[in-house]
Amino acid sequence: MAAKKKPTFEERLAQVEALIGEMEGGALPLEDALQRYEEGMQALTLLEKELQSAQQRLTVLRKAADGSDVEEPLEVEE
């Protein structure tokens, strides 16, 4: 039995964009729209966790004035 491949960040983002497109179309029955909303929120939660993990990985080590290593998060432009 083949293991199910974990979707990439980009695939998950495309899924959310497709769900948004379906809901914005206005042709979905209420129950279907609610189901798509729930799917989108779950996917967004996973995307946010993945982004937070990536941000933590972008930690830069720099030498402090006294020579000890200090972890300093990479500055993120907003």
N, CA, C and O atoms as a DFTB+ gen file, in Angstrom:
312 C
 N C O
     1  1       0.848      -1.186       0.000
     2  2       0.000       0.000       0.000
     3  2       0.891       1.246       0.000
     4  3       1.760       1.389       0.860
     5  1       0.680       2.128      -0.943
     6  2       1.487       3.344      -1.071
     7  2       1.070       4.371      -0.026
     8  3      -0.114       4.537       0.265
     9  1       2.056       5.049       0.526
    10  2       1.771       6.085       1.514
    11  2       1.204       7.315       0.804
    12  3       1.634       7.666      -0.295
    13  1       0.244       7.955       1.443
    14  2      -0.358       9.151       0.869
    15  2       0.620      10.318       1.000
    16  3       1.117      10.600       2.090
    17  1       0.891      10.991      -0.114
    18  2       1.840      12.105      -0.147
    19  2       1.229      13.330       0.530
    20  3       0.094      13.715       0.251
    21  1       2.005      13.926       1.418
    22  2       1.572      15.151       2.092
    23  2       1.586      16.290       1.080
    24  3       2.584      16.483       0.385
    25  1       0.489      17.050       0.986
    26  2       0.465      18.164       0.025
    27  2       1.519      19.220       0.372
    28  3       1.799      19.478       1.543
    29  1       2.087      19.815      -0.660
    30  2       3.061      20.881      -0.445
    31  2       2.326      22.155      -0.031
    32  3       1.101      22.240      -0.118
    33  1       3.092      23.128       0.415
    34  2       2.524      24.419       0.790
    35  2       1.768      25.019      -0.392
    36  3       0.656      25.527      -0.252
    37  1       2.400      24.947      -1.550
    38  2       1.814      25.539      -2.754
    39  2       0.523      24.828      -3.162
    40  3      -0.438      25.471      -3.584
    41  1       0.506      23.498      -3.033
    42  2      -0.707      22.737      -3.362
    43  2      -1.849      23.076      -2.403
    44  3      -3.002      23.214      -2.811
    45  1      -1.504      23.206      -1.127
    46  2      -2.521      23.545      -0.124
    47  2      -3.057      24.964      -0.367
    48  3      -4.255      25.210      -0.226
    49  1      -2.172      25.889      -0.732
    50  2      -2.582      27.262      -1.025
    51  2      -3.496      27.293      -2.247
    52  3      -4.492      28.017      -2.260
    53  1      -3.162      26.511      -3.270
    54  2      -4.005      26.428      -4.468
    55  2      -5.381      25.864      -4.121
    56  3      -6.393      26.289      -4.679
    57  1      -5.409      24.901      -3.194
    58  2      -6.681      24.333      -2.746
    59  2      -7.548      25.407      -2.097
    60  3      -8.746      25.494      -2.367
    61  1      -6.939      26.222      -1.243
    62  2      -7.685      27.296      -0.587
    63  2      -8.201      28.291      -1.616
    64  3      -9.346      28.735      -1.530
    65  1      -7.369      28.644      -2.586
    66  2      -7.789      29.587      -3.622
    67  2      -8.946      29.014      -4.442
    68  3      -9.863      29.746      -4.816
    69  1      -8.908      27.710      -4.723
    70  2     -10.003      27.076      -5.463
    71  2     -11.292      27.084      -4.638
    72  3     -12.374      27.323      -5.174
    73  1     -11.174      26.825      -3.340
    74  2     -12.353      26.850      -2.469
    75  2     -12.962      28.251      -2.426
    76  3     -14.182      28.408      -2.465
    77  1     -12.111      29.252      -2.348
    78  2     -12.593      30.637      -2.329
    79  2     -13.329      30.948      -3.625
    80  3     -14.397      31.559      -3.612
    81  1     -12.749      30.523      -4.746
    82  2     -13.392      30.748      -6.040
    83  2     -14.768      30.105      -6.116
    84  3     -15.713      30.707      -6.626
    85  1     -14.882      28.882      -5.608
    86  2     -16.182      28.199      -5.605
    87  2     -17.205      28.963      -4.773
    88  3     -18.355      29.132      -5.176
    89  1     -16.762      29.420      -3.602
    90  2     -17.696      30.116      -2.711
    91  2     -18.074      31.489      -3.257
    92  3     -19.218      31.921      -3.111
    93  1     -17.133      32.170      -3.877
    94  2     -17.431      33.491      -4.428
    95  2     -18.367      33.404      -5.627
    96  3     -19.066      34.365      -5.949
    97  1     -18.376      32.252      -6.283
    98  2     -19.268      32.067      -7.431
    99  2     -20.738      32.191      -7.063
   100  3     -21.565      32.561      -7.896
   101  1     -21.059      31.883      -5.821
   102  2     -22.432      32.047      -5.343
   103  2     -23.396      30.963      -5.790
   104  3     -24.591      31.058      -5.510
   105  1     -22.912      29.933      -6.478
   106  2     -23.803      28.895      -6.988
   107  2     -23.920      27.704      -6.045
   108  3     -24.714      26.798      -6.296
   109  1     -23.146      27.690      -4.970
   110  2     -23.174      26.559      -4.052
   111  2     -24.372      26.646      -3.108
   112  3     -24.700      27.727      -2.619
   113  1     -25.016      25.525      -2.854
   114  2     -26.036      25.500      -1.811
   115  2     -25.377      25.812      -0.463
   116  3     -24.172      25.623      -0.302
   117  1     -26.148      26.277       0.477
   118  2     -25.623      26.706       1.773
   119  2     -24.775      25.614       2.432
   120  3     -23.672      25.890       2.903
   121  1     -25.276      24.396       2.468
   122  2     -24.548      23.313       3.134
   123  2     -23.195      23.060       2.474
   124  3     -22.202      22.839       3.167
   125  1     -23.146      23.089       1.156
   126  2     -21.883      22.910       0.440
   127  2     -20.926      24.065       0.712
   128  3     -19.725      23.856       0.878
   129  1     -21.458      25.276       0.757
   130  2     -20.629      26.451       1.041
   131  2     -20.032      26.350       2.444
   132  3     -18.865      26.686       2.646
   133  1     -20.817      25.893       3.404
   134  2     -20.314      25.735       4.770
   135  2     -19.223      24.667       4.827
   136  3     -18.224      24.824       5.529
   137  1     -19.424      23.588       4.085
   138  2     -18.417      22.529       4.050
   139  2     -17.120      23.052       3.435
   140  3     -16.038      22.761       3.943
   141  1     -17.215      23.816       2.356
   142  2     -16.021      24.389       1.712
   143  2     -15.322      25.360       2.667
   144  3     -14.093      25.409       2.731
   145  1     -16.122      26.129       3.406
   146  2     -15.559      27.075       4.377
   147  2     -14.751      26.327       5.428
   148  3     -13.635      26.728       5.759
   149  1     -15.316      25.234       5.956
   150  2     -14.615      24.439       6.965
   151  2     -13.319      23.863       6.396
   152  3     -12.284      23.889       7.062
   153  1     -13.370      23.350       5.181
   154  2     -12.170      22.810       4.539
   155  2     -11.109      23.904       4.383
   156  3      -9.925      23.677       4.633
   157  1     -11.550      25.077       3.971
   158  2     -10.632      26.194       3.790
   159  2      -9.986      26.631       5.090
   160  3      -8.792      26.927       5.124
   161  1     -10.769      26.674       6.163
   162  2     -10.229      27.080       7.458
   163  2      -9.216      26.058       7.974
   164  3      -8.202      26.434       8.561
   165  1      -9.486      24.775       7.759
   166  2      -8.527      23.734       8.161
   167  2      -7.232      23.877       7.365
   168  3      -6.138      23.781       7.922
   169  1      -7.362      24.105       6.074
   170  2      -6.180      24.268       5.232
   171  2      -5.400      25.518       5.626
   172  3      -4.170      25.495       5.658
   173  1      -6.101      26.606       5.926
   174  2      -5.423      27.838       6.344
   175  2      -4.685      27.652       7.660
   176  3      -3.598      28.200       7.841
   177  1      -5.259      26.889       8.578
   178  2      -4.592      26.605       9.845
   179  2      -3.288      25.857       9.599
   180  3      -2.265      26.176      10.206
   181  1      -3.316      24.867       8.717
   182  2      -2.107      24.119       8.382
   183  2      -1.078      25.014       7.690
   184  3       0.119      24.907       7.954
   185  1      -1.546      25.896       6.805
   186  2      -0.642      26.827       6.121
   187  2       0.033      27.761       7.133
   188  3       1.232      28.028       7.046
   189  1      -0.748      28.245       8.080
   190  2      -0.200      29.156       9.089
   191  2       0.861      28.442       9.931
   192  3       1.906      29.020      10.231
   193  1       0.598      27.198      10.311
   194  2       1.580      26.435      11.080
   195  2       2.850      26.226      10.273
   196  3       3.955      26.325      10.807
   197  1       2.694      25.938       8.989
   198  2       3.852      25.727       8.138
   199  2       4.666      27.017       7.987
   200  3       5.896      26.981       7.981
   201  1       3.981      28.146       7.867
   202  2       4.683      29.429       7.778
   203  2       5.419      29.745       9.077
   204  3       6.546      30.238       9.043
   205  1       4.798      29.469      10.212
   206  2       5.453      29.706      11.496
   207  2       6.695      28.834      11.639
   208  3       7.725      29.283      12.143
   209  1       6.588      27.589      11.194
   210  2       7.730      26.681      11.241
   211  2       8.861      27.194      10.353
   212  3      10.028      27.161      10.745
   213  1       8.514      27.663       9.167
   214  2       9.525      28.195       8.252
   215  2      10.189      29.431       8.846
   216  3      11.398      29.615       8.706
   217  1       9.408      30.273       9.503
   218  2       9.954      31.484      10.102
   219  2      10.937      31.125      11.220
   220  3      11.972      31.773      11.372
   221  1      10.613      30.103      11.993
   222  2      11.517      29.672      13.061
   223  2      12.819      29.127      12.480
   224  3      13.888      29.305      13.064
   225  1      12.724      28.462      11.327
   226  2      13.920      27.917      10.690
   227  2      14.817      29.013      10.135
   228  3      16.012      28.798       9.933
   229  1      14.242      30.193       9.887
   230  2      15.023      31.309       9.333
   231  2      15.683      32.128      10.444
   232  3      15.747      33.356      10.388
   233  1      16.161      31.413      11.438
   234  2      16.838      32.079      12.545
   235  2      18.313      32.266      12.184
   236  3      18.966      31.360      11.668
   237  1      18.794      33.421      12.459
   238  2      20.176      33.749      12.114
   239  2      21.021      33.771      13.382
   240  3      20.664      34.397      14.380
   241  1      22.159      33.068      13.314
   242  2      23.088      33.115      14.441
   243  2      24.050      34.283      14.242
   244  3      24.608      34.464      13.160
   245  1      24.228      35.036      15.251
   246  2      25.205      36.123      15.184
   247  2      26.045      36.107      16.451
   248  3      25.613      35.613      17.492
   249  1      27.206      36.633      16.354
   250  2      28.097      36.707      17.508
   251  2      27.738      37.934      18.327
   252  3      27.679      39.049      17.809
   253  1      27.501      37.715      19.598
   254  2      27.227      38.829      20.508
   255  2      28.554      39.553      20.793
   256  3      29.635      39.045      20.495
   257  1      28.442      40.700      21.352
   258  2      29.630      41.506      21.636
   259  2      30.631      40.750      22.511
   260  3      31.840      40.947      22.390
   261  1      30.123      39.888      23.389
   262  2      31.024      39.160      24.280
   263  2      31.514      37.845      23.670
   264  3      32.224      37.087      24.331
   265  1      31.141      37.566      22.404
   266  2      31.627      36.374      21.722
   267  2      30.734      35.157      21.830
   268  3      31.007      34.141      21.192
   269  1      29.681      35.231      22.617
   270  2      28.794      34.073      22.732
   271  2      27.782      34.082      21.585
   272  3      27.415      35.139      21.071
   273  1      27.343      32.896      21.198
   274  2      26.354      32.780      20.134
   275  2      24.978      33.167      20.662
   276  3      24.562      32.734      21.736
   277  1      24.285      33.985      19.889
   278  2      22.942      34.412      20.245
   279  2      22.049      34.147      19.051
   280  3      22.388      34.519      17.928
   281  1      20.922      33.514      19.277
   282  2      19.978      33.311      18.186
   283  2      19.118      34.553      18.060
   284  3      18.548      35.044      19.034
   285  1      19.040      35.042      16.840
   286  2      18.254      36.248      16.588
   287  2      17.358      35.972      15.388
   288  3      17.854      35.599      14.325
   289  1      16.059      36.148      15.536
   290  2      15.167      35.862      14.391
   291  2      15.454      36.817      13.243
   292  3      15.784      37.986      13.443
   293  1      15.320      36.285      12.037
   294  2      15.490      37.074      10.843
   295  2      14.387      38.094      10.784
   296  3      13.224      37.753      10.995
   297  1      14.717      39.345      10.503
   298  2      13.704      40.386      10.431
   299  2      12.819      40.136       9.226
   300  3      13.308      39.862       8.130
   301  1      11.523      40.232       9.433
   302  2      10.555      39.997       8.368
   303  2       9.922      41.325       8.006
   304  3       9.384      42.027       8.862
   305  1       9.995      41.668       6.697
   306  2       9.365      42.898       6.243
   307  2       7.890      42.658       6.038
   308  3       7.495      41.629       5.489
   309  1       7.070      43.597       6.472
   310  2       5.613      43.457       6.299
   311  2       5.087      44.458       5.339
   312  3       3.886      44.486       5.073
